[in-house]
Amino acid sequence: MLSKPEMTDLVNEQGAVGFGVYLMIVLYLSQCDDFEGAYTNGQLQSLADQARKSRAYIRHIIEDYGLFKIEGKRFHESFMNQYSHARNNRYAREDVEIDIEKEKKEKCVRRKGTHSEFETLRAGRRYASHGQPLPADAPPQRRRNDMYSYIRHDWVPAEEFEKSAEMIVFHQLFNDDTV
C-alpha cells in the first residue's frame, strides 16, 4: 500500500495529516460491507468532523489521488478491494441463507456499539463531536452541535448548556484529571 505511486503523491503533498485522513477513511470503509461506503454529503461531513477537517478536504483526498473509486453514491478503496474476496468468502464452507435485499439496505451500517456517527473513540474513551469527554453510560449523540449535560444526563442544545455548572459536576465526576 505505501509503495503505490498514488500514496506517495498523497504523502508528498499532504504529509502526515493527509495520510491520517486517508487512514480514517479506510477505517470507515472497513466497517462497511464489501469495503464500500456511502459517498454522500452527510457521510463526508461525518468524516470531516472526525478528522477535524473540511468536507472539501475529505472530498479532495477521496477524489484527487486515485486511492478511491467512486461509483455513483458509493465509494471504495482501490487497493483494499482486491482483498475483499476473502471477507466475502469467510462462510464459503457453510450453508448460509443470504437475503440480498436486506444486505443492500444495510450497506455500511456502523458496527453495533454505544456511540453515534458524531462521536469518536480514543483510547477506549468516548468523545462528543466537539471533543467533550463522555461517560460510558451516556446515550449516543443525536445532533452534531448538542452538548452532553452531566446534570441532566442527556444531550442538550448548545444554547441550553450551562457551562459553569456543568464544569463543576464534570470535575467532580472525573477528578480533574481528564481536563
Phi, psi and omega per residue, in radians:
M1 nan -0.806 -3.081
L2 -1.250 -0.378 -3.117
S3 -1.494 -0.101 3.138
K4 -1.184 2.448 -3.139
P5 -1.052 -0.577 3.132
E6 -1.102 -0.697 3.131
M7 -1.211 -0.678 3.095
T8 -1.054 -0.755 3.103
D9 -1.049 -0.787 3.139
L10 -1.045 -0.870 -3.095
V11 -1.161 -0.692 3.128
N12 -1.125 -0.662 -3.090
E13 -1.527 -0.658 -3.019
Q14 -1.899 -0.260 3.124
G15 1.233 -2.735 -3.088
A16 -1.117 -0.555 3.136
V17 -1.110 -0.830 3.121
G18 -1.086 -0.717 3.120
F19 -1.135 -0.694 3.101
G20 -1.112 -0.727 3.107
V21 -1.134 -0.728 3.081
Y22 -0.985 -0.817 3.140
L23 -1.114 -0.654 3.086
M24 -1.084 -0.720 3.129
I25 -1.143 -0.751 3.123
V26 -1.104 -0.690 3.098
L27 -1.108 -0.710 3.060
Y28 -1.028 -0.832 -3.121
L29 -1.128 -0.530 3.136
S30 -1.168 -0.327 3.098
Q31 -1.532 -0.097 -3.071
C32 -1.726 2.624 3.043
D33 -1.066 2.364 3.126
D34 0.980 0.407 3.138
F35 0.976 0.562 -3.090
E36 -2.034 2.125 -3.082
G37 -1.943 2.919 3.099
A38 -1.304 2.291 3.088
Y39 -1.882 1.286 -3.115
T40 -2.178 2.816 3.104
N41 -1.030 -0.666 3.130
G42 -1.102 -0.772 3.134
Q43 -1.221 -0.672 3.084
L44 -1.086 -0.676 3.122
Q45 -1.175 -0.678 3.095
S46 -1.071 -0.788 3.094
L47 -1.121 -0.679 3.119
A48 -1.109 -0.728 3.118
D49 -1.094 -0.743 3.129
Q50 -1.131 -0.678 -3.094
A51 -1.469 -0.166 -3.049
R52 1.019 0.731 3.117
K53 -2.272 3.008 3.126
S54 -1.415 2.786 3.074
R55 -1.087 -0.625 3.123
A56 -1.106 -0.634 3.124
Y57 -1.172 -0.748 3.109
I58 -1.075 -0.783 3.113
R59 -1.053 -0.717 3.116
H60 -1.045 -0.792 -3.140
I61 -1.124 -0.711 -3.104
I62 -1.260 -0.712 -2.990
E63 -1.593 -0.551 -2.868
D64 -1.752 -0.009 -3.093
Y65 -2.045 -0.034 3.136
G66 1.268 0.276 -3.127
L67 -1.507 -0.317 -3.102
F68 -2.281 2.653 3.052
K69 -1.973 2.269 -3.131
I70 -1.844 2.259 3.100
E71 -2.291 1.651 -3.100
G72 1.185 -2.133 -3.139
K73 -1.734 0.371 3.127
R74 -2.228 2.700 3.031
F75 -2.596 2.761 3.100
H76 -2.562 2.818 -3.121
E77 -1.385 2.285 -3.021
S78 -1.126 -0.632 -3.078
F79 -1.467 -0.695 -3.049
M80 -1.184 -0.497 -3.096
N81 -1.081 -0.427 3.114
Q82 -1.191 -0.300 3.108
Y83 -1.762 -0.054 -3.047
S84 -1.162 -0.386 3.125
H85 -1.064 -0.586 3.125
A86 -1.159 -0.666 3.118
R87 -1.212 -0.724 -3.125
N88 -1.177 -0.547 -3.065
N89 -1.692 0.271 -3.073
R90 -1.131 -0.358 3.111
Y91 -1.914 0.361 -3.006
A92 -0.992 -0.548 -3.092
R93 -1.574 0.002 3.137
E94 -1.921 2.668 3.004
D95 -1.475 1.945 -3.118
V96 -2.191 2.210 3.096
E97 -1.501 2.181 -3.070
I98 -1.997 2.234 3.056
D99 -1.636 1.740 -3.036
I100 -1.074 -0.736 3.140
E101 -1.078 -0.750 3.121
K102 -1.116 -0.705 3.120
E103 -1.085 -0.730 3.136
K104 -1.088 -0.704 -3.137
K105 -1.204 -0.518 -3.058
E106 -1.633 0.165 3.137
K107 -0.927 2.207 3.065
C108 1.011 0.768 2.957
V109 -1.427 2.353 -3.141
R110 -1.050 2.612 3.093
R111 -1.073 2.580 -3.118
K112 -1.040 2.400 3.136
G113 -3.088 -3.017 -3.064
T114 -1.772 0.011 -3.108
H115 -1.930 2.833 -3.095
S116 -1.825 3.092 3.131
E117 -1.147 -0.310 -3.123
F118 -1.522 -0.229 -3.063
E119 -1.718 2.789 3.039
T120 -2.146 2.755 3.064
L121 -2.046 2.194 3.073
R122 -2.327 2.181 3.123
A123 0.894 0.716 3.081
G124 1.339 0.110 -3.118
R125 -1.991 2.443 3.126
R126 -1.490 2.475 3.074
Y127 -2.327 2.459 3.087
A128 -1.209 2.964 -3.074
S129 -1.029 -0.447 -3.125
H130 -1.743 0.172 3.049
G131 1.694 -0.016 -3.129
Q132 -1.212 2.181 3.077
P133 -1.127 2.521 -3.086
L134 -2.110 2.536 3.023
P135 -1.219 2.702 -3.086
A136 -1.059 -0.532 -3.082
D137 -1.620 0.148 3.123
A138 -1.184 2.447 3.073
P139 -1.169 2.794 3.139
P140 -1.062 2.534 3.102
Q141 -1.221 2.210 -3.057
R142 -1.666 -0.568 3.136
R143 -2.253 2.489 -3.013
R144 -1.002 -0.691 -3.024
N145 -1.585 -0.013 3.121
D146 -1.212 2.673 3.086
M147 -1.993 2.549 3.102
Y148 -1.490 2.204 3.120
S149 -1.673 2.048 3.077
Y150 -1.271 -0.357 3.120
I151 -1.372 -0.827 -3.112
R152 -1.508 -0.253 -3.068
H153 1.001 0.757 3.127
D154 -2.826 2.979 3.104
W155 -1.445 2.455 3.117
V156 -2.317 2.660 3.040
P157 -1.046 2.578 -3.070
A158 -0.964 -0.616 -3.115
E159 -1.221 -0.308 3.108
E160 -1.687 -0.022 -3.083
F161 -1.404 2.097 3.137
E162 -1.666 1.635 -2.952
K163 -1.025 -0.804 -3.070
S164 -1.108 -0.784 3.127
A165 -1.167 -0.696 3.139
E166 -1.141 -0.667 -3.136
M167 -1.133 -0.634 3.101
I168 -1.085 -0.838 3.141
V169 -1.147 -0.730 3.127
F170 -0.998 -0.843 -3.126
H171 -1.113 -0.610 3.087
Q172 -1.179 -0.715 -3.120
L173 -1.222 -0.723 -3.031
F174 -1.841 0.156 3.066
N175 0.927 0.602 3.059
D176 1.062 0.048 -3.063
D177 -1.587 -0.042 3.130
T178 -1.917 0.056 -3.095
V179 -1.596 nan nan
